[in-house]
Protein backbone atom coordinates (compact mmCIF):
# COMPACT_ATOMS: atom_id res chain seq x y z
CA UNK A 1 0.00 0.00 0.00
CA UNK A 2 1.12 3.57 -0.57
CA UNK A 3 2.33 5.44 2.54
CA UNK A 4 -0.34 7.32 4.46
CA UNK A 5 0.31 11.09 4.80
CA UNK A 6 0.62 12.02 8.48
CA UNK A 7 1.78 15.32 9.96
CA UNK A 8 4.41 15.31 12.70
CA UNK A 9 6.34 17.77 14.81
CA UNK A 10 9.66 18.10 12.99
CA UNK A 11 11.80 17.57 16.09
CA UNK A 12 10.34 14.05 16.47
CA UNK A 13 11.94 13.12 13.14
CA UNK A 14 15.36 14.17 14.42
CA UNK A 15 15.41 17.65 12.90
CA UNK A 16 17.42 20.02 15.10
CA UNK A 17 14.78 22.72 15.39
CA UNK A 18 14.13 22.94 19.14
CA UNK A 19 14.76 26.14 21.11
CA UNK A 20 18.07 24.73 22.39
CA UNK A 21 19.23 23.60 18.95
CA UNK A 22 18.51 19.95 19.67
CA UNK A 23 15.88 17.44 18.61
CA UNK A 24 13.61 14.84 20.19
CA UNK A 25 13.84 12.00 17.71
CA UNK A 26 11.31 9.27 18.42
CA UNK A 27 12.52 5.90 17.13
CA UNK A 28 9.06 4.35 17.07
CA UNK A 29 7.99 7.12 14.69
CA UNK A 30 11.11 7.14 12.51
CA UNK A 31 11.87 3.41 12.48
CA UNK A 32 8.44 1.73 12.72
CA UNK A 33 5.66 4.06 11.66
CA UNK A 34 7.74 5.40 8.78
CA UNK A 35 7.25 2.04 7.06
CA UNK A 36 3.57 2.88 6.66
CA UNK A 37 3.30 6.66 7.00
CA UNK A 38 4.66 9.42 4.81
CA UNK A 39 5.50 12.18 7.27
CA UNK A 40 4.87 15.88 6.70
CA UNK A 41 7.11 17.68 9.24
CA UNK A 42 6.02 20.93 10.86
CA UNK A 43 7.91 23.16 13.29
CA UNK A 44 5.75 26.16 14.19
CA UNK A 45 8.52 28.19 15.84
CA UNK A 46 11.01 27.89 12.97
CA UNK A 47 8.39 28.17 10.23
CA UNK A 48 6.98 31.38 11.70
CA UNK A 49 10.46 32.95 11.48
CA UNK A 50 12.16 32.29 14.84
CA UNK A 51 15.84 31.28 14.90
CA UNK A 52 17.60 28.15 16.18
CA UNK A 53 18.59 28.33 18.97
CA UNK A 54 16.08 30.79 20.46
CA UNK A 55 14.69 31.96 23.75
CA UNK A 56 12.31 29.45 25.33
CA UNK A 57 8.59 30.28 25.41
CA UNK A 58 5.56 29.42 27.50
CA UNK A 59 1.79 29.93 27.61
CA UNK A 60 0.65 32.71 29.95
CA UNK A 61 -2.87 33.70 30.95
CA UNK A 62 -5.36 33.82 33.80
CA UNK A 63 -8.40 31.54 33.92
CA UNK A 64 -11.03 32.69 31.46
CA UNK A 65 -8.66 35.00 29.58
CA UNK A 66 -7.00 34.42 26.19
CA UNK A 67 -3.68 32.63 26.51
CA UNK A 68 -0.60 34.46 25.27
CA UNK A 69 2.67 33.01 24.00
CA UNK A 70 5.55 34.79 25.75
CA UNK A 71 9.30 34.30 25.82
CA UNK A 72 10.42 33.31 29.31
CA UNK A 73 13.35 35.69 29.88
CA UNK A 74 12.45 38.85 27.95
CA UNK A 75 8.66 38.52 28.01
CA UNK A 76 8.32 39.14 24.27
CA UNK A 77 4.75 38.48 23.12
CA UNK A 78 4.76 36.20 20.05
CA UNK A 79 1.07 35.34 20.13
CA UNK A 80 -0.05 37.31 17.08
CA UNK A 81 2.93 36.17 15.01
CA UNK A 82 2.26 32.53 15.84
CA UNK A 83 -1.48 32.72 15.34
CA UNK A 84 -1.16 34.46 11.96
CA UNK A 85 1.24 31.76 10.83
CA UNK A 86 -1.05 29.02 12.18
CA UNK A 87 -4.02 30.21 10.15
CA UNK A 88 -2.02 30.13 6.93
CA UNK A 89 -0.28 26.85 7.71
CA UNK A 90 -3.41 24.85 8.44
CA UNK A 91 -4.85 25.95 5.10
CA UNK A 92 -1.66 24.83 3.39
CA UNK A 93 -1.92 21.46 5.13
CA UNK A 94 -5.44 20.97 3.78
CA UNK A 95 -3.87 20.16 0.43
CA UNK A 96 -1.74 17.39 1.97
CA UNK A 97 -4.76 15.14 2.73
CA UNK A 98 -3.32 14.28 6.13
CA UNK A 99 -4.84 11.25 7.82
CA UNK A 100 -3.31 12.01 11.22
CA UNK A 101 -0.92 14.22 13.16
CA UNK A 102 1.61 13.44 15.91
CA UNK A 103 2.39 16.45 18.10
CA UNK A 104 5.28 17.12 20.50
CA UNK A 105 4.07 16.92 24.07
CA UNK A 106 4.47 19.88 26.44
CA UNK A 107 5.29 22.31 23.61
CA UNK A 108 3.64 25.77 23.91
CA UNK A 109 3.05 25.64 20.16
CA UNK A 110 2.49 21.93 19.49
CA UNK A 111 1.47 20.34 22.79
CA UNK A 112 -1.91 18.66 22.51
CA UNK A 113 -2.77 17.85 26.12
CA UNK A 114 -1.97 19.29 29.55
CA UNK A 115 0.52 21.95 28.41
CA UNK A 116 1.62 24.20 31.29
CA UNK A 117 -0.22 27.51 31.39
CA UNK A 118 1.46 30.07 33.65
CA UNK A 119 -0.15 32.91 35.56
CA UNK A 120 1.26 36.36 34.73
CA UNK A 121 4.49 36.75 36.64
CA UNK A 122 5.14 33.02 36.46
CA UNK A 123 4.44 32.33 40.12
CA UNK A 124 2.38 29.22 39.42
CA UNK A 125 1.13 27.11 36.56
CA UNK A 126 -1.67 24.74 35.59
CA UNK A 127 -1.48 21.78 33.22
CA UNK A 128 -4.58 22.56 31.22
CA UNK A 129 -3.24 24.31 28.12
CA UNK A 130 -2.93 23.42 24.44
CA UNK A 131 -0.24 24.66 22.09
CA UNK A 132 -1.33 27.39 19.67
CA UNK A 133 -0.65 25.37 16.53
CA UNK A 134 -2.22 22.20 17.98
CA UNK A 135 -5.32 24.24 18.84
CA UNK A 136 -5.52 25.74 15.33
CA UNK A 137 -5.03 22.35 13.68
CA UNK A 138 -7.68 20.51 15.71
CA UNK A 139 -10.15 23.33 15.17
CA UNK A 140 -9.59 23.29 11.40
CA UNK A 141 -9.55 19.46 11.12
CA UNK A 142 -11.77 18.09 13.91
CA UNK A 143 -12.00 14.59 12.43
CA UNK A 144 -8.31 13.97 11.69
CA UNK A 145 -6.82 11.64 14.36
CA UNK A 146 -4.25 13.42 16.54
CA UNK A 147 -1.93 12.25 19.29
CA UNK A 148 1.23 13.20 21.18
CA UNK A 149 4.56 11.40 21.09
CA UNK A 150 4.56 10.60 24.80
CA UNK A 151 1.07 9.12 24.75
CA UNK A 152 2.09 6.74 21.96
CA UNK A 153 4.01 4.83 24.63
CA UNK A 154 0.65 3.74 26.02
CA UNK A 155 -0.35 0.58 24.11
CA UNK A 156 -4.08 1.33 24.20
CA UNK A 157 -3.68 4.93 23.02
CA UNK A 158 -1.19 3.85 20.35
CA UNK A 159 -3.54 1.21 18.93
CA UNK A 160 -6.51 3.55 18.92
CA UNK A 161 -4.62 6.34 17.17
CA UNK A 162 -3.06 4.15 14.49
CA UNK A 163 -6.33 2.33 13.87
CA UNK A 164 -8.05 5.68 13.31
CA UNK A 165 -5.32 6.81 10.92
CA UNK A 166 -5.90 3.74 8.76
CA UNK A 167 -9.66 4.29 9.03
CA UNK A 168 -9.28 7.88 7.83
CA UNK A 169 -7.26 6.63 4.86
CA UNK A 170 -9.98 4.10 3.99
CA UNK A 171 -12.63 6.82 4.15
CA UNK A 172 -10.56 9.21 2.03
CA UNK A 173 -9.94 6.48 -0.54
CA UNK A 174 -13.65 5.69 -0.61
CA UNK A 175 -14.58 9.33 -1.19
CA UNK A 176 -12.07 9.58 -4.04
CA UNK A 177 -14.01 6.94 -6.01
CA UNK A 178 -17.07 9.16 -6.59
CA UNK A 179 -19.22 7.01 -4.30
CA UNK A 180 -22.97 6.50 -4.58
CA UNK A 181 -25.59 5.19 -2.18
CA UNK A 182 -25.00 1.57 -3.13
CA UNK A 183 -21.27 1.81 -2.48
CA UNK A 184 -21.94 3.42 0.91
CA UNK A 185 -23.94 0.36 1.90
CA UNK A 186 -20.98 -1.81 0.90
CA UNK A 187 -18.54 0.38 2.83
CA UNK A 188 -20.74 0.36 5.93
CA UNK A 189 -21.19 -3.40 5.75
CA UNK A 190 -17.42 -3.95 5.63
CA UNK A 191 -16.88 -1.69 8.65
CA UNK A 192 -19.68 -3.25 10.74
CA UNK A 193 -17.66 -5.33 13.20
CA UNK A 194 -14.95 -2.68 13.55
CA UNK A 195 -17.49 -0.03 14.51
CA UNK A 196 -19.27 -2.44 16.85
CA UNK A 197 -15.98 -3.09 18.66
CA UNK A 198 -15.60 0.64 19.30
CA UNK A 199 -19.09 2.07 19.70
CA UNK A 200 -22.08 -0.30 19.32
CA UNK A 201 -24.60 2.48 19.96
CA UNK A 202 -23.15 4.71 17.27
CA UNK A 203 -23.19 1.75 14.89
CA UNK A 204 -26.96 1.64 15.30
CA UNK A 205 -27.19 5.36 14.53
CA UNK A 206 -25.05 4.89 11.42
CA UNK A 207 -27.19 1.96 10.33
CA UNK A 208 -30.33 4.08 10.53
CA UNK A 209 -28.59 6.85 8.59
CA UNK A 210 -27.60 4.48 5.79
CA UNK A 211 -31.09 2.94 5.72
CA UNK A 212 -32.56 6.40 5.02
CA UNK A 213 -29.73 7.36 2.70
CA UNK A 214 -31.84 7.62 -0.45
CA UNK A 215 -33.86 10.38 1.21
CA UNK A 216 -30.77 12.50 2.00
CA UNK A 217 -28.75 14.58 -0.49
CA UNK A 218 -25.55 12.73 -1.37
CA UNK A 219 -23.08 15.29 -0.05
CA UNK A 220 -24.91 15.70 3.24
CA UNK A 221 -25.21 11.92 3.65
CA UNK A 222 -21.50 11.36 3.13
CA UNK A 223 -20.52 14.23 5.39
CA UNK A 224 -22.75 12.95 8.19
CA UNK A 225 -21.57 9.36 7.78
CA UNK A 226 -17.89 10.38 7.80
CA UNK A 227 -18.37 12.33 11.03
CA UNK A 228 -20.09 9.40 12.72
CA UNK A 229 -17.48 6.93 11.44
CA UNK A 230 -14.49 8.80 12.82
CA UNK A 231 -16.29 9.78 16.03
CA UNK A 232 -17.23 6.14 16.69
CA UNK A 233 -13.64 5.00 16.38
CA UNK A 234 -12.49 7.54 18.98
CA UNK A 235 -14.03 5.26 21.60
CA UNK A 236 -11.72 2.48 22.72
CA UNK A 237 -12.26 -1.09 21.54
CA UNK A 238 -12.39 -2.68 24.99
CA UNK A 239 -11.99 -6.34 25.90
CA UNK A 240 -15.71 -6.54 26.65
CA UNK A 241 -16.72 -5.06 23.28
CA UNK A 242 -14.19 -7.19 21.41
CA UNK A 243 -15.51 -10.28 23.17
CA UNK A 244 -19.04 -9.45 22.03
CA UNK A 245 -17.79 -9.08 18.46
CA UNK A 246 -15.92 -12.39 18.64
CA UNK A 247 -19.04 -14.16 19.88
CA UNK A 248 -21.01 -12.49 17.09
CA UNK A 249 -18.51 -13.82 14.55
CA UNK A 250 -18.76 -17.31 16.02
CA UNK A 251 -22.43 -17.34 15.08
CA UNK A 252 -21.48 -17.48 11.42
CA UNK A 253 -19.86 -20.91 12.00
CA UNK A 254 -22.59 -22.55 14.08
CA UNK A 255 -23.60 -24.88 11.24
CA UNK A 256 -20.02 -25.74 10.29
CA UNK A 257 -17.99 -26.29 13.46
CA UNK A 258 -17.79 -29.64 15.17
CA UNK A 259 -18.42 -29.85 18.90
CA UNK A 260 -14.68 -29.90 19.59
CA UNK A 261 -14.07 -26.91 17.32
CA UNK A 262 -16.84 -24.92 19.00
CA UNK A 263 -15.42 -25.78 22.42
CA UNK A 264 -11.93 -24.73 21.34
CA UNK A 265 -13.11 -21.40 19.92
CA UNK A 266 -15.21 -20.66 22.99
CA UNK A 267 -12.21 -21.47 25.17
CA UNK A 268 -9.84 -19.06 23.44
CA UNK A 269 -12.49 -16.32 23.42
CA UNK A 270 -12.93 -16.80 27.16
CA UNK A 271 -9.15 -16.74 27.66
CA UNK A 272 -9.04 -13.43 25.83
CA UNK A 273 -11.94 -12.13 27.92
CA UNK A 274 -10.05 -13.14 31.06
CA UNK A 275 -6.92 -11.26 29.91
CA UNK A 276 -4.91 -14.47 29.54
CA UNK A 277 -4.16 -14.18 25.81
CA UNK A 278 -4.06 -11.27 23.35
CA UNK A 279 -6.73 -10.57 20.76
CA UNK A 280 -4.57 -12.13 18.04
CA UNK A 281 -5.15 -15.61 19.49
CA UNK A 282 -8.92 -15.91 18.91
CA UNK A 283 -8.62 -13.90 15.70
CA UNK A 284 -6.04 -16.31 14.28
CA UNK A 285 -8.37 -19.25 14.91
CA UNK A 286 -11.33 -17.33 13.46
CA UNK A 287 -9.37 -16.46 10.32
CA UNK A 288 -8.55 -20.16 9.93
CA UNK A 289 -12.25 -21.04 10.03
CA UNK A 290 -13.12 -18.23 7.61
CA UNK A 291 -10.73 -19.73 5.07
CA UNK A 292 -11.78 -23.30 5.83
CA UNK A 293 -15.50 -22.64 5.42
CA UNK A 294 -15.16 -19.80 2.90
CA UNK A 295 -17.40 -17.34 4.76
CA UNK A 296 -17.52 -14.53 2.20
CA UNK A 297 -19.26 -12.02 4.49
CA UNK A 298 -16.54 -12.27 7.12
CA UNK A 299 -13.78 -12.11 4.51
CA UNK A 300 -14.84 -8.54 3.77
CA UNK A 301 -14.79 -7.39 7.42
CA UNK A 302 -12.15 -4.73 8.09
CA UNK A 303 -12.20 -5.67 11.78
CA UNK A 304 -10.10 -8.77 11.08
CA UNK A 305 -7.18 -6.71 9.72
CA UNK A 306 -7.70 -2.95 10.32
CA UNK A 307 -3.96 -2.29 10.20
CA UNK A 308 -0.78 -4.23 9.28
CA UNK A 309 -0.13 -7.24 11.53
CA UNK A 310 3.55 -6.25 11.59
CA UNK A 311 2.67 -3.35 13.91
CA UNK A 312 1.61 -5.97 16.51
CA UNK A 313 -1.01 -3.65 17.98
CA UNK A 314 -3.27 -6.54 18.96
CA UNK A 315 -0.53 -8.57 20.64
CA UNK A 316 -0.90 -7.09 24.10
CA UNK A 317 -2.73 -8.87 26.91
Rosetta blueprint (number, residue, H / E / L):
1 X L
2 X L
3 X L
4 X E
5 X E
6 X E
7 X E
8 X E
9 X E
10 X H
11 X H
12 X H
13 X H
14 X L
15 X L
16 X L
17 X L
18 X L
19 X L
20 X L
21 X L
22 X L
23 X L
24 X L
25 X L
26 X L
27 X H
28 X H
29 X H
30 X H
31 X H
32 X H
33 X H
34 X H
35 X H
36 X L
37 X E
38 X E
39 X E
40 X E
41 X E
42 X E
43 X L
44 X H
45 X H
46 X H
47 X H
48 X L
49 X L
50 X L
51 X L
52 X L
53 X L
54 X L
55 X L
56 X L
57 X E
58 X E
59 X E
60 X E
61 X L
62 X L
63 X L
64 X L
65 X L
66 X L
67 X L
68 X E
69 X E
70 X E
71 X E
72 X L
73 X L
74 X L
75 X L
76 X L
77 X E
78 X L
79 X H
80 X H
81 X H
82 X H
83 X H
84 X H
85 X H
86 X H
87 X H
88 X H
89 X H
90 X H
91 X H
92 X H
93 X H
94 X H
95 X H
96 X H
97 X L
98 X L
99 X L
100 X E
101 X E
102 X E
103 X E
104 X L
105 X L
106 X L
107 X L
108 X L
109 X L
110 X L
111 X L
112 X L
113 X L
114 X L
115 X E
116 X E
117 X E
118 X E
119 X L
120 X L
121 X L
122 X L
123 X L
124 X L
125 X E
126 X E
127 X E
128 X E
129 X E
130 X L
131 X L
132 X H
133 X H
134 X H
135 X H
136 X H
137 X H
138 X H
139 X H
140 X H
141 X L
142 X L
143 X L
144 X L
145 X E
146 X E
147 X E
148 X E
149 X L
150 X H
151 X H
152 X H
153 X H
154 X L
155 X H
156 X H
157 X H
158 X H
159 X H
160 X H
161 X H
162 X H
163 X H
164 X H
165 X H
166 X H
167 X H
168 X H
169 X H
170 X H
171 X H
172 X H
173 X H
174 X H
175 X H
176 X L
177 X L
178 X L
179 X L
180 X L
181 X H
182 X H
183 X H
184 X H
185 X H
186 X H
187 X H
188 X H
189 X H
190 X H
191 X H
192 X H
193 X H
194 X H
195 X H
196 X H
197 X H
198 X H
199 X H
200 X H
201 X H
202 X H
203 X H
204 X H
205 X H
206 X H
207 X H
208 X H
209 X H
210 X H
211 X H
212 X L
213 X H
214 X H
215 X H
216 X L
217 X L
218 X H
219 X H
220 X H
221 X H
222 X H
223 X H
224 X H
225 X H
226 X H
227 X H
228 X H
229 X H
230 X H
231 X H
232 X H
233 X H
234 X H
235 X L
236 X L
237 X L
238 X L
239 X H
240 X H
241 X H
242 X H
243 X H
244 X H
245 X H
246 X H
247 X H
248 X H
249 X H
250 X H
251 X H
252 X H
253 X H
254 X L
255 X L
256 X L
257 X L
258 X L
259 X H
260 X H
261 X H
262 X H
263 X H
264 X H
265 X H
266 X H
267 X H
268 X H
269 X H
270 X H
271 X H
272 X H
273 X H
274 X L
275 X L
276 X L
277 X L
278 X L
279 X H
280 X H
281 X H
282 X H
283 X H
284 X H
285 X H
286 X H
287 X H
288 X H
289 X H
290 X H
291 X H
292 X H
293 X H
294 X L
295 X L
296 X H
297 X H
298 X H
299 X H
300 X L
301 X L
302 X H
303 X H
304 X H
305 X H
306 X L
307 X L
308 X L
309 X H
310 X H
311 X H
312 X L
313 X L
314 X L
315 X L
316 X L
317 X L
